[in-house]
Amino acid sequence: MSEPTGTFLAESTPVPHEWLSTVLQLLPVGVVIVDTAGRLLAANAAASALWGQAALAGMRLERFGAFEAYWPGTGKRLRGEEWAVARTLKSRQTVSNEEVDIVGRDGARRTILNSAAPLYSAEGRLVGAVNINVDITERKATERAEFFVSEASRLLAESLDWETTLKAVARLATLEWADYCMVDVLGHDGALHRLALSARDPRKQALLDQTLGFAPQAGSGSPLAQVFTRGKPVLVADITPQWLDDVARSPEHRQLLETLAPRSSMLLPLTVGRRRFGIINLVSASPARRYTRRDLAYATEFARRAALAVESARLYREAREALRERDASAAMLEAFFAASPVGMGFVDPSLRYVRLNKVVAQNNGIPLERHLGLTPRELMGEAGGPIEDLLRQVLESQEAVVDDPVEYVAGPEPRTFLATYFPVRSGKELLGVGGVVREITEQRRMEDHLRFLTDATTQLAMSLDWRTTVSNVAELVVAQLADYCLVDMLAEDGEHLERVEHRARSDELQAKLEKSMPFAPPPGSRTILRRVLETGRSELVGEVDEAAMRAFAVNDAHRRALEALGPRSVMVVPLRRAGARWAW
């Protein structure tokens, strides 16, 4: 995404270089400033940690290709001219939030959002560009984990055939997490058999299929067999020729493995309790994807849920065979619902709850037993109306509704869920509607925090006038984080505070905020703001009570102005530079 915008280096309000350097070093995202030839002018600590100081120092347009990075969708390596900052210097257009997999300092694999904007002189002459790198590695790992949890639950709801479920699991794995996925299961003969193979690149599928006859031999000393025997997951961060030798069952198998060019692997046993019934092998062939301990933790949880899905399907099959004259579906649903880590429920054609698990009951804040036999509207009043209407829509249309966002505002803070509703049939008979609900509150909060950091970084980079920067960031804080914001700066005497910015979300609140402008706390006052200024430590007042109001107010007039504003929760954050502090 690009747009013809840029940043002009105005000189109306000169800012000391050490101030700008301090702000740059405090930013939690990588910032690199280059001239028109791509040579380094400045870089902050976050950028150096990401790329290494030596690599940044040698930057030139003609050397950009030496920075190792790959497009996530295709795995294709970026050419030097494809980097956002190179395109910005050529086109003079801003490039925003391009996702790139990189191999950074010391070979660390990361995922970043890469942005670049042109820099102009006051005369409108291009003088360089600013490049911003936001590390989203952890966010991407979280997204993948959330995706797999949701999809595994959906697969379980769709099929009670565990062989089909495992083949679907293999396909799922290669959507985001792996270049190859192989699933081996224990047969009735006590040997492991290769049930499923999936390659992300369709051109590699035929080659991978040739490994079908080379499932690991249970009881042998090969790495895969040992994982199955011990029932513990194993991370192979870097696959070596010796490891391939240990895995290969024949020279032909060894040659196939070498041609597939695996680089990193996670070996995941399928276990439920003491029962072991297979292995999932996730393999990365991309230079930009080296599995880590964090990846292994998520993959282990994914394998656990996949094993539960398979075990639930197996239990259902056994229950159906053993209890042909009884209602086997009830036994399956009880086992399935009890094992599910996400909210799951089923309503009959009259939209009354028939089955649900404890996660749904906890989400609704109502005991599980009270749900049974009631419709959502009967159970929760008008709050259940939208849910009931959506269930009726699915029942009448017989079409699923996937990942419908639901906001729960009851309780101490709002929570966000994604709900999927689908028709449930037995043959041609419509039995009712099933539902899967998973909470994404933390994921949304993380996305909001990352968006705020990205927007704040952009605002900080847009101007070298500190007053303009403070005004822009205060506006951003009010838009995304607060109802109002005050900024106090130390005066030239280093003691008194000057209230330089005030911004509120509404005109009414802005008018009330104006009345607090004369009350920047003077030196020696025992207010929270002064304490933050002196200690350099942020303070959070989660609930503003009588004691907190006394600690904020300078005098009675200030107290009346604060009471008119009605603060409920307050953060006071110091702004620092070497040898000095300001208050925010």
ZAMARGU-4260 file (C-alpha; in steps of 0.2 Angstrom, whole numbers, plus 5000, padded with zeros to 4 digits):
<rodrens>
0) 5000/5000/5000 | 5008/5017/4995 | 5002/5035/4995 | 5011/5051/4989 | 5015/5058/5006
5) 5031/5064/5014 | 5038/5073/5029 | 5045/5091/5028 | 5060/5095/5039 | 5054/5112/5045
10) 5065/5123/5055 | 5052/5135/5063 | 5056/5128/5080 | 5073/5121/5082 | 5075/5106/5093
15) 5091/5101/5102 | 5099/5086/5094 | 5100/5077/5110 | 5082/5078/5113 | 5078/5070/5096
20) 5091/5057/5099 | 5083/5053/5116 | 5066/5051/5108 | 5073/5040/5094 | 5082/5029/5106
25) 5066/5027/5117 | 5055/5021/5103 | 5051/5002/5105 | 5051/4999/5086 | 5066/5000/5074
30) 5069/5017/5066 | 5082/5019/5052 | 5085/5036/5043 | 5095/5036/5027 | 5100/5049/5014
35) 5095/5048/4995 | 5109/5035/4992 | 5102/5024/5005 | 5117/5028/5017 | 5114/5027/5036
40) 5111/5044/5044 | 5103/5037/5061 | 5096/5022/5069 | 5089/5018/5086 | 5093/5004/5098
45) 5078/4994/5092 | 5084/4994/5074 | 5102/4989/5079 | 5095/4975/5090 | 5085/4969/5075
50) 5098/4970/5061 | 5115/4973/5070 | 5125/4989/5070 | 5138/4983/5057 | 5125/4978/5044
55) 5116/4995/5046 | 5133/5005/5045 | 5136/4997/5028 | 5119/5002/5021 | 5119/5008/5002
60) 5105/5006/4989 | 5116/4994/4980 | 5119/4983/4995 | 5100/4982/5001 | 5100/4965/4993
65) 5112/4959/5007 | 5098/4960/5020 | 5090/4943/5020 | 5071/4944/5020 | 5056/4934/5012
70) 5039/4938/5006 | 5027/4927/5018 | 5015/4922/5005 | 5027/4915/4992 | 5043/4913/5002
75) 5052/4922/4988 | 5068/4932/4994 | 5067/4951/4993 | 5078/4959/4980 | 5087/4975/4985
80) 5075/4986/4975 | 5060/4978/4983 | 5063/4985/5000 | 5051/4998/5006 | 5064/5011/5008
85) 5072/5008/4991 | 5055/5010/4983 | 5051/5026/4993 | 5068/5034/4988 | 5064/5030/4970
90) 5045/5034/4969 | 5044/5047/4984 | 5029/5038/4990 | 5025/5031/5007 | 5025/5012/5010
95) 5015/5007/5025 | 5015/4990/5035 | 5022/4978/5023 | 5023/4961/5031 | 5041/4953/5029
100) 5050/4938/5036 | 5068/4943/5040 | 5084/4934/5045 | 5091/4948/5056 | 5106/4949/5068
105) 5115/4933/5073 | 5103/4923/5061 | 5087/4927/5071 | 5071/4924/5061 | 5058/4937/5064
110) 5042/4944/5056 | 5041/4963/5054 | 5029/4976/5048 | 5040/4987/5036 | 5036/5005/5032
115) 5045/5019/5024 | 5042/5038/5021 | 5051/5051/5011 | 5060/5066/5020 | 5060/5083/5012
120) 5069/5099/5015 | 5060/5115/5019 | 5062/5119/5000 | 5054/5103/4995 | 5070/5094/4990
125) 5071/5075/4994 | 5084/5072/5007 | 5081/5054/5012 | 5069/5042/5020 | 5064/5035/5036
130) 5061/5017/5038 | 5051/5009/5052 | 5051/4991/5057 | 5038/4984/5070 | 5042/4967/5076
135) 5026/4957/5076 | 5034/4939/5078 | 5025/4936/5094 | 5009/4942/5087 | 5010/4931/5072
140) 5014/4916/5083 | 4998/4920/5093 | 4987/4922/5078 | 4993/4905/5071 | 4989/4897/5088
145) 4972/4905/5089 | 4969/4900/5071 | 4973/4882/5074 | 4963/4881/5090 | 4947/4887/5081
150) 4950/4877/5065 | 4953/4861/5076 | 4937/4863/5085 | 4928/4866/5068 | 4935/4850/5061
155) 4930/4840/5076 | 4912/4847/5074 | 4911/4843/5056 | 4918/4825/5056 | 4918/4810/5068
160) 4929/4800/5056 | 4946/4802/5064 | 4956/4797/5048 | 4947/4811/5039 | 4951/4823/5054
165) 4969/4819/5053 | 4970/4822/5035 | 4962/4838/5037 | 4974/4842/5051 | 4989/4839/5039
170) 4981/4851/5027 | 4978/4864/5041 | 4996/4863/5046 | 5003/4869/5029 | 4992/4884/5028
175) 5002/4894/5040 | 5014/4884/5051 | 5024/4872/5040 | 5030/4868/5022 | 5027/4849/5025
180) 5016/4840/5037 | 5017/4821/5039 | 5005/4811/5050 | 5009/4793/5056 | 4997/4783/5065
185) 4998/4766/5075 | 4989/4752/5066 | 4981/4736/5073 | 4997/4727/5069 | 5007/4738/5081
190) 5017/4747/5067 | 5016/4765/5062 | 5008/4769/5045 | 5009/4785/5036 | 4991/4791/5035
195) 4993/4809/5028 | 5006/4820/5019 | 5003/4838/5014 | 5014/4851/5006 | 5012/4869/5005
200) 5019/4870/4988 | 5008/4860/4976 | 5023/4857/4965 | 5032/4847/4980 | 5016/4836/4984
205) 5021/4822/4972 | 5039/4822/4979 | 5032/4821/4997 | 5020/4807/4992 | 5035/4796/4988
210) 5039/4796/5006 | 5022/4787/5010 | 5031/4770/5012 | 5044/4776/5024 | 5034/4778/5040
215) 5046/4777/5056 | 5048/4760/5063 | 5041/4759/5080 | 5054/4753/5093 | 5069/4758/5082
220) 5081/4771/5087 | 5077/4784/5074 | 5072/4801/5080 | 5054/4799/5075 | 5052/4782/5083
225) 5059/4789/5100 | 5047/4803/5100 | 5033/4791/5098 | 5040/4779/5112 | 5043/4793/5124
230) 5027/4803/5121 | 5037/4820/5122 | 5038/4833/5108 | 5055/4837/5101 | 5061/4853/5092
235) 5074/4851/5079 | 5079/4869/5076 | 5092/4865/5063 | 5091/4849/5052 | 5109/4843/5049
240) 5115/4829/5037 | 5118/4818/5051 | 5100/4820/5057 | 5094/4815/5039 | 5105/4800/5040
245) 5097/4795/5057 | 5079/4797/5050 | 5082/4789/5033 | 5076/4771/5031 | 5085/4768/5015
250) 5097/4777/5002 | 5081/4780/4992 | 5073/4788/5007 | 5089/4798/5011 | 5089/4805/4993
255) 5070/4810/4994 | 5073/4819/5011 | 5088/4829/5004 | 5078/4834/4988 | 5064/4840/5000
260) 5077/4851/5008 | 5070/4852/5026 | 5078/4865/5037 | 5069/4864/5054 | 5056/4852/5061
265) 5044/4849/5076 | 5040/4831/5081 | 5024/4830/5090 | 5017/4814/5098 | 4998/4811/5097
270) 4994/4806/5115 | 4979/4806/5127 | 4984/4801/5144 | 4995/4786/5142 | 4988/4781/5125
275) 4999/4785/5111 | 4993/4783/5093 | 5003/4793/5081 | 5015/4807/5077 | 5013/4824/5068
280) 5029/4830/5059 | 5029/4848/5055 | 5044/4853/5043 | 5050/4871/5038 | 5059/4872/5022
285) 5060/4891/5022 | 5076/4900/5026 | 5066/4913/5035 | 5057/4901/5046 | 5067/4892/5060
290) 5056/4884/5073 | 5059/4890/5091 | 5054/4885/5108 | 5039/4896/5107 | 5034/4888/5091
295) 5035/4871/5100 | 5024/4877/5114 | 5010/4882/5102 | 5013/4866/5091 | 5012/4855/5106
300) 4995/4863/5111 | 4989/4861/5094 | 4994/4843/5094 | 4986/4840/5110 | 4970/4847/5103
305) 4971/4837/5087 | 4974/4821/5098 | 4958/4826/5108 | 4949/4828/5092 | 4955/4811/5086
310) 4952/4803/5103 | 4934/4810/5104 | 4931/4803/5086 | 4938/4786/5092 | 4927/4786/5107
315) 4912/4790/5097 | 4916/4776/5085 | 4918/4763/5100 | 4903/4770/5109 | 4892/4768/5093
320) 4898/4750/5091 | 4896/4745/5109 | 4880/4754/5112 | 4870/4751/5096 | 4853/4750/5105
325) 4857/4766/5115 | 4859/4784/5112 | 4878/4784/5107 | 4877/4802/5102 | 4874/4808/5120
330) 4890/4799/5126 | 4900/4806/5112 | 4894/4824/5115 | 4898/4823/5133 | 4916/4817/5130
335) 4918/4829/5116 | 4911/4844/5125 | 4920/4841/5141 | 4937/4840/5132 | 4934/4856/5122
340) 4945/4871/5127 | 4933/4883/5118 | 4914/4886/5121 | 4903/4873/5112 | 4884/4871/5113
345) 4869/4863/5104 | 4851/4869/5102 | 4837/4860/5096 | 4825/4866/5082 | 4815/4876/5095
350) 4832/4885/5099 | 4832/4878/5117 | 4849/4873/5124 | 4851/4854/5124 | 4870/4852/5126
355) 4884/4864/5131 | 4900/4864/5140 | 4907/4873/5155 | 4916/4886/5144 | 4899/4893/5137
360) 4892/4893/5155 | 4907/4903/5161 | 4906/4915/5147 | 4888/4919/5150 | 4890/4920/5169
365) 4876/4908/5172 | 4877/4890/5179 | 4877/4876/5166 | 4861/4868/5172 | 4851/4884/5171
370) 4854/4884/5152 | 4845/4867/5148 | 4828/4868/5140 | 4828/4887/5138 | 4831/4898/5123
375) 4845/4912/5124 | 4831/4925/5126 | 4822/4916/5140 | 4839/4913/5148 | 4847/4931/5146
380) 4833/4942/5142 | 4836/4955/5129 | 4854/4952/5129 | 4851/4935/5122 | 4840/4942/5108
385) 4854/4944/5095 | 4861/4926/5098 | 4843/4919/5096 | 4840/4928/5080 | 4857/4922/5073
390) 4853/4904/5078 | 4836/4905/5069 | 4844/4912/5054 | 4856/4897/5053 | 4841/4885/5056
395) 4831/4893/5042 | 4845/4895/5029 | 4854/4879/5034 | 4870/4889/5031 | 4884/4892/5043
400) 4889/4909/5051 | 4908/4909/5054 | 4917/4920/5066 | 4903/4932/5070 | 4910/4945/5082
405) 4901/4946/5099 | 4905/4959/5112 | 4901/4955/5131 | 4900/4971/5140 | 4894/4964/5157
410) 4908/4962/5170 | 4923/4973/5175 | 4928/4975/5157 | 4922/4971/5140 | 4926/4954/5132
415) 4927/4950/5113 | 4922/4933/5106 | 4921/4925/5089 | 4906/4914/5087 | 4903/4901/5073
420) 4886/4893/5071 | 4882/4878/5059 | 4867/4867/5056 | 4869/4849/5063 | 4861/4835/5053
425) 4859/4816/5054 | 4857/4811/5036 | 4844/4822/5029 | 4836/4826/5046 | 4840/4843/5054
430) 4844/4840/5072 | 4847/4859/5077 | 4861/4871/5077 | 4879/4869/5084 | 4890/4883/5090
435) 4908/4886/5094 | 4914/4902/5103 | 4932/4907/5107 | 4938/4922/5116 | 4949/4934/5107
440) 4950/4948/5120 | 4969/4947/5123 | 4972/4946/5104 | 4961/4961/5101 | 4970/4971/5115
445) 4987/4966/5108 | 4982/4972/5090 | 4976/4988/5098 | 4992/4991/5107 | 5002/4987/5091
450) 4991/4999/5081 | 4994/5012/5094 | 5013/5010/5094 | 5014/5010/5075 | 5003/5026/5074
455) 5013/5034/5088 | 5029/5030/5079 | 5023/5037/5063 | 5017/5053/5072 | 5034/5055/5080
460) 5043/5053/5064 | 5032/5065/5054 | 5040/5081/5062 | 5056/5088/5070 | 5046/5101/5079
465) 5043/5094/5097 | 5028/5105/5100 | 5020/5098/5084 | 5025/5080/5089 | 5018/5082/5107
470) 5001/5089/5099 | 5000/5074/5087 | 5004/5061/5100 | 4991/5069/5112 | 4978/5068/5099
475) 4982/5050/5095 | 4982/5045/5114 | 4964/5053/5115 | 4958/5044/5099 | 4964/5027/5105
480) 4968/5026/5123 | 4961/5040/5134 | 4946/5052/5136 | 4958/5067/5139 | 4977/5070/5140
485) 4988/5083/5148 | 5006/5086/5144 | 5018/5096/5156 | 5036/5101/5151 | 5049/5107/5163
490) 5053/5126/5160 | 5070/5133/5157 | 5074/5134/5175 | 5072/5115/5177 | 5060/5116/5191
495) 5043/5124/5186 | 5031/5114/5174 | 5023/5122/5159 | 5007/5114/5153 | 5010/5113/5135
500) 4996/5102/5128 | 4978/5097/5133 | 4967/5087/5122 | 4950/5079/5126 | 4938/5067/5116
505) 4923/5079/5116 | 4921/5098/5115 | 4912/5098/5132 | 4926/5089/5140 | 4939/5100/5131
510) 4930/5116/5139 | 4931/5108/5156 | 4950/5103/5153 | 4954/5121/5149 | 4950/5126/5167
515) 4964/5114/5173 | 4977/5123/5163 | 4983/5135/5176 | 4986/5121/5189 | 5003/5113/5184
520) 5010/5108/5201 | 5023/5119/5207 | 5040/5114/5214 | 5038/5107/5232 | 5020/5102/5230
525) 5016/5084/5235 | 5006/5078/5220 | 5007/5062/5211 | 5013/5071/5195 | 5027/5079/5205
530) 5032/5062/5212 | 5032/5054/5195 | 5043/5069/5189 | 5055/5067/5203 | 5056/5047/5203
535) 5055/5045/5185 | 5043/5030/5188 | 5026/5029/5180 | 5011/5027/5191 | 4994/5020/5188
540) 4978/5025/5198 | 4966/5011/5193 | 4952/5018/5203 | 4951/5037/5207 | 4945/5039/5224
545) 4944/5053/5237 | 4963/5050/5242 | 4968/5050/5224 | 4959/5066/5221 | 4968/5074/5235
550) 4985/5068/5228 | 4981/5076/5211 | 4974/5093/5216 | 4985/5108/5219 | 4972/5118/5228
555) 4953/5119/5230 | 4950/5127/5214 | 4960/5114/5205 | 4950/5101/5215 | 4934/5108/5208
560) 4941/5107/5190 | 4946/5089/5192 | 4929/5084/5200 | 4921/5092/5184 | 4931/5081/5173
565) 4926/5065/5183 | 4942/5055/5181 | 4940/5036/5184 | 4957/5029/5180 | 4973/5038/5177
570) 4991/5035/5170 | 5005/5047/5174 | 5020/5043/5163 | 5037/5052/5163 | 5045/5058/5147
575) 5064/5056/5149 | 5080/5062/5141 | 5098/5061/5147 | 5099/5070/5164 | 5081/5077/5163
580) 5063/5072/5165 | 5046/5079/5159 | 5029/5073/5164 | 5015/5067/5153
</rodrens>
